[in-house]
Amino acid sequence: MLNNIGLPGLLLIAVVVLVLFGRGKISSLMGEVGKGITAFKKGVSDGQKELEDSAENARDVTPEEDKTKV
């Protein structure tokens, strides 16, 4: 259904949204979206750092083979 909208259709949708919500509301909405993306990226990088730190601090708990059985 959305495969054949094209550029004129997208421009028409953009104009209708601009008329309905106004420039100020759309601007503030985009600012909030930007803040959300920034917070998401920070959360992902913090999670990766936490995983790396836990991997560095992890100790090997696998049991050693019994050397008397050989």
C-alpha positions, 0 to 999 in steps of 0.5 A: 500500500505504501510502496507507491506514495512517491515524493508528491504524496510525502510532501502533501502529508508533510504539509497537512501535518504542519498545518494541523500541529504547527511549527512550534509543536513539531519543533518541540516534538523533534527535540524530544525525539533527539533527546530520546535517541541520545539517551538510548545511545548512552544506555547502550554504551553504558551497557557495553562498558558494564559487560566489558568491565564484568568480563575483565573482573570475571574469574575462571571457575571451571574445575581443574582435571584430577591429575591423580586419575591419569 
